[in-house]
Amino acid sequence: MITAGIDCGSQNTKGVIIKDNKVVAMALLPTEFDADLAAQRVYEQALEKAGIAKTDVNRLVITGVGREIVKWGDAEINEVGAAARGAKFVLPETDTVIDMGADSCRVIRLNEDGTVMKYEVNDKCASGAGTFIEAMARALQITTEQMGEFSLRHTKELATNAQCVVFAESEVISLIHAKETREDIAYGVHMGIANRIASMIRRVGLTDHFTMVGGPAFNKGLVSCMSKVFGREIVTPENNQYISAIGAALFAAEN
């Protein structure tokens, strides 16, 4: 059986092809202004990489914030179900999934069989998401990729408290004027995010095997802060940006 999954994120669109329960191709493109066009191009790229024709795909499922825009899939699945399936597929021991995207964060508690037991979504504010980190990096005049590197070199235990991006930028600027280092401020930003996600984890219940997926999972400074706050190792799978697309393709095979 050949199935496909497309994750239409607010920042990037990802596509995955699964054949006989094995991932055979992945593709990623910026979503930009046209989610439907991005999904079409990602699908075509993934098919080309896999050497598979559209007519050979048994079922295509769409997920992500833009899933209602892309009308040509066979079905759709919400972000929680897709992330849960994808994470359990790549790391079977997973019992809690932290799915952090550009604009929102989800904490998903799983049963032993991988079904969703409970979840919390932080979608009212970007304070626990990638765009928040990007905004703080701009305030520090460093790149988003450098945020993690700087954070790991901190020498002081700072923690920022503001959740609104505007207020958080003001807080960061105040810390700069107070002569705090970029390293310590970056650490404080990450600790603030980790503490906010910790409150979501308390609501779903603390478990043993955390898996973090989504673009911000590449940020080693953030992952380190989260491990410190949760008192647990945070596992970040390879190619973690594709986990929800994988979950969508797995859902296609289920149906």
C-alpha positions as a printed NumPy array, in Angstrom:
array([[ 0.   ,  0.   ,  0.   ],
       [ 1.166,  3.53 , -0.801],
       [-0.197,  6.481,  1.17 ],
       [ 0.691, 10.165,  1.417],
       [ 0.389, 12.824,  4.09 ],
       [ 0.649, 16.594,  3.768],
       [ 1.057, 18.878,  6.78 ],
       [-0.014, 22.426,  5.867],
       [ 1.668, 24.543,  8.524],
       [ 1.447, 28.308,  8.843],
       [ 5.153, 28.655,  8.031],
       [ 6.134, 25.481,  6.159],
       [ 4.287, 22.751,  4.269],
       [ 5.603, 19.195,  4.527],
       [ 4.839, 16.102,  2.454],
       [ 5.557, 12.435,  3.112],
       [ 5.103,  9.233,  1.082],
       [ 4.796,  5.909,  2.926],
       [ 5.038,  2.576,  1.127],
       [ 4.417, -0.69 ,  2.962],
       [ 4.732,  1.046,  6.345],
       [ 8.069,  2.677,  5.481],
       [ 8.761,  6.356,  4.789],
       [10.188,  6.516,  1.25 ],
       [10.188, 10.269,  0.547],
       [ 9.837, 13.634,  2.277],
       [ 9.618, 17.208,  0.988],
       [ 9.32 , 20.672,  2.562],
       [ 8.55 , 24.134,  1.168],
       [ 7.591, 27.505,  2.705],
       [ 3.809, 27.917,  2.836],
       [ 4.045, 31.64 ,  2.018],
       [ 0.788, 33.18 ,  0.717],
       [-0.827, 30.187, -0.993],
       [-1.26 , 27.071,  1.146],
       [-2.958, 25.143, -1.66 ],
       [-0.148, 25.806, -4.132],
       [ 2.499, 24.947, -1.534],
       [ 0.726, 21.651, -0.839],
       [ 0.581, 20.819, -4.559],
       [ 4.285, 21.521, -5.03 ],
       [ 5.315, 19.588, -1.926],
       [ 3.229, 16.608, -3.017],
       [ 4.794, 16.657, -6.484],
       [ 8.307, 16.881, -5.013],
       [ 7.679, 13.989, -2.613],
       [ 6.269, 11.828, -5.413],
       [ 9.254, 12.628, -7.622],
       [11.718, 11.72 , -4.864],
       [ 9.88 ,  8.442, -4.276],
       [ 9.647,  7.681, -8.002],
       [ 5.91 ,  7.15 , -7.615],
       [ 3.058,  8.39 , -9.803],
       [-0.04 , 10.049, -8.321],
       [-2.169,  7.233, -9.685],
       [-0.192,  4.736, -7.59 ],
       [-1.079,  6.469, -4.303],
       [-3.959,  4.688, -2.598],
       [-4.925,  7.517, -0.276],
       [-3.825, 11.077,  0.567],
       [-4.623, 12.758,  3.905],
       [-4.134, 16.426,  4.794],
       [-3.366, 17.864,  8.245],
       [-2.187, 21.172,  9.701],
       [-3.728, 24.607, 10.137],
       [-4.291, 24.892,  6.387],
       [-6.004, 21.528,  5.957],
       [-9.388, 23.084,  5.201],
       [-7.872, 25.12 ,  2.35 ],
       [-6.51 , 22.073,  0.527],
       [-9.641, 20.432, -0.867],
       [-8.129, 17.755, -3.127],
       [-7.056, 15.237, -0.477],
       [-9.03 , 12.075,  0.227],
       [-9.5  , 13.02 ,  3.886],
       [-8.13 , 15.207,  6.653],
       [-6.996, 14.679, 10.233],
       [-6.483, 17.279, 12.954],
       [-3.032, 18.238, 14.202],
       [-3.371, 16.328, 17.479],
       [-4.181, 13.008, 15.829],
       [-1.465, 13.425, 13.205],
       [ 1.284, 14.337, 15.701],
       [ 0.292, 11.465, 17.994],
       [ 0.45 ,  8.864, 15.213],
       [ 3.695, 10.193, 13.782],
       [ 5.522, 10.374, 17.102],
       [ 4.408,  6.896, 18.161],
       [ 5.538,  5.542, 14.782],
       [ 9.1  ,  6.895, 14.986],
       [ 9.488,  6.45 , 18.768],
       [ 7.176,  3.685, 20.049],
       [ 8.002,  4.37 , 23.72 ],
       [ 6.514,  7.887, 23.48 ],
       [ 3.771,  8.635, 25.995],
       [ 3.733, 12.464, 25.773],
       [ 4.166, 14.489, 22.585],
       [ 5.133, 18.177, 22.636],
       [ 4.209, 19.473, 19.193],
       [ 5.504, 23.03 , 18.781],
       [ 4.92 , 24.874, 15.538],
       [ 5.277, 28.454, 14.397],
       [ 2.088, 29.747, 16.022],
       [ 0.93 , 27.205, 18.594],
       [ 1.99 , 24.366, 20.871],
       [ 0.195, 21.14 , 21.752],
       [ 0.932, 18.734, 24.593],
       [-0.568, 15.316, 23.88 ],
       [-0.821, 12.463, 26.401],
       [-0.944,  9.001, 24.824],
       [-2.169,  5.611, 26.003],
       [ 0.083,  2.574, 25.588],
       [-1.524,  1.769, 22.235],
       [-0.855,  5.303, 20.971],
       [-4.403,  6.625, 21.16 ],
       [-4.852, 10.158, 22.476],
       [-5.773, 10.16 , 26.157],
       [-5.765, 13.911, 26.779],
       [-4.282, 17.045, 25.257],
       [-3.803, 20.759, 25.831],
       [-3.418, 23.416, 23.146],
       [-1.782, 26.822, 23.563],
       [-3.279, 28.648, 20.592],
       [-4.403, 31.915, 22.186],
       [-0.894, 33.365, 22.193],
       [ 2.345, 32.524, 20.359],
       [ 4.327, 32.611, 23.63 ],
       [ 4.967, 28.883, 23.463],
       [ 5.749, 28.713, 19.767],
       [ 8.372, 29.343, 17.126],
       [ 7.343, 32.857, 16.121],
       [ 7.831, 33.985, 19.716],
       [11.435, 32.745, 19.626],
       [11.971, 34.46 , 16.268],
       [10.725, 37.765, 17.691],
       [13.024, 37.503, 20.708],
       [15.976, 36.677, 18.432],
       [15.3  , 39.86 , 16.446],
       [15.269, 41.869, 19.664],
       [18.668, 40.369, 20.546],
       [19.917, 41.012, 16.986],
       [20.853, 37.376, 16.437],
       [19.381, 34.666, 14.222],
       [16.753, 32.2  , 15.401],
       [19.301, 29.404, 14.965],
       [21.723, 31.249, 17.264],
       [19.193, 31.439, 20.099],
       [19.867, 27.861, 21.136],
       [23.645, 28.229, 20.877],
       [23.66 , 31.412, 22.964],
       [21.319, 29.911, 25.574],
       [23.614, 26.943, 26.171],
       [26.445, 29.377, 27.047],
       [24.495, 31.205, 29.772],
       [26.118, 32.006, 33.118],
       [23.107, 33.412, 34.985],
       [19.703, 31.925, 35.835],
       [17.304, 34.362, 34.191],
       [13.643, 33.748, 33.327],
       [11.43 , 36.104, 31.371],
       [ 7.763, 36.302, 32.336],
       [ 5.899, 38.214, 29.625],
       [ 3.707, 36.066, 27.352],
       [ 2.656, 38.721, 24.855],
       [ 5.263, 39.18 , 22.122],
       [ 5.132, 42.991, 22.421],
       [ 5.614, 42.957, 26.191],
       [ 8.268, 40.239, 25.927],
       [10.271, 42.34 , 23.462],
       [10.09 , 45.244, 25.913],
       [11.284, 42.938, 28.677],
       [14.215, 41.755, 26.548],
       [15.158, 45.351, 25.665],
       [15.075, 46.253, 29.376],
       [17.429, 43.36 , 30.113],
       [19.757, 44.532, 27.345],
       [19.813, 48.034, 28.882],
       [20.535, 46.416, 32.246],
       [23.718, 45.022, 30.645],
       [22.602, 41.39 , 30.756],
       [24.344, 39.234, 28.15 ],
       [22.682, 37.824, 25.047],
       [23.483, 34.353, 26.364],
       [21.67 , 34.912, 29.657],
       [18.686, 36.614, 27.999],
       [18.345, 33.8  , 25.441],
       [18.377, 31.329, 28.311],
       [15.724, 33.371, 30.126],
       [13.479, 33.409, 27.061],
       [13.718, 29.63 , 26.739],
       [13.092, 29.095, 30.45 ],
       [ 9.987, 31.27 , 30.221],
       [ 8.655, 29.113, 27.372],
       [ 9.544, 25.908, 29.212],
       [ 7.674, 27.05 , 32.327],
       [ 4.569, 27.869, 30.275],
       [ 4.631, 24.457, 28.601],
       [ 5.154, 22.838, 32.015],
       [ 1.773, 24.186, 33.11 ],
       [ 0.194, 22.432, 30.098],
       [ 1.994, 19.196, 31.004],
       [ 0.694, 19.358, 34.555],
       [-2.849, 19.461, 33.163],
       [-2.383, 16.321, 31.043],
       [-0.266, 14.526, 33.649],
       [ 3.482, 13.936, 33.974],
       [ 4.823, 10.84 , 32.215],
       [ 8.239,  9.342, 31.509],
       [ 8.864,  9.466, 27.76 ],
       [ 8.616, 12.921, 26.198],
       [ 8.982, 13.422, 22.457],
       [ 9.227, 16.94 , 21.038],
       [ 8.393, 17.545, 17.38 ],
       [ 8.166, 20.593, 15.12 ],
       [10.728, 23.137, 13.962],
       [11.59 , 24.529, 17.437],
       [12.682, 21.022, 18.464],
       [15.922, 21.752, 16.58 ],
       [16.667, 24.425, 19.207],
       [18.997, 22.617, 21.626],
       [18.874, 25.47 , 24.132],
       [15.076, 25.241, 24.359],
       [15.158, 21.453, 24.636],
       [17.755, 21.719, 27.417],
       [15.607, 24.183, 29.374],
       [12.537, 21.998, 28.98 ],
       [14.444, 18.941, 30.221],
       [15.528, 20.958, 33.252],
       [12.02 , 22.159, 34.072],
       [10.292, 18.795, 33.484],
       [12.988, 16.678, 35.11 ],
       [12.809, 14.346, 32.111],
       [14.836, 13.73 , 28.953],
       [13.208, 15.351, 25.921],
       [13.746, 13.196, 22.84 ],
       [13.739, 14.959, 19.463],
       [13.477, 12.547, 16.528],
       [15.399, 13.046, 13.323],
       [13.427, 15.016, 10.707],
       [10.978, 16.029, 13.44 ],
       [ 9.333, 18.653, 11.199],
       [ 7.801, 15.802,  9.198],
       [ 6.219, 13.927, 12.119],
       [ 2.674, 15.235, 11.553],
       [ 2.887, 14.552,  7.814],
       [ 3.966, 11.007,  8.67 ],
       [ 0.992, 10.756, 11.02 ],
       [-1.363, 11.878,  8.235],
       [ 0.032,  9.225,  5.874],
       [-0.359,  6.575,  8.589],
       [-3.971,  7.647,  9.123],
       [-4.497,  7.221,  5.367],
       [-3.343,  3.607,  5.679],
       [-5.703,  2.976,  8.602],
       [-8.677,  3.92 ,  6.453]])
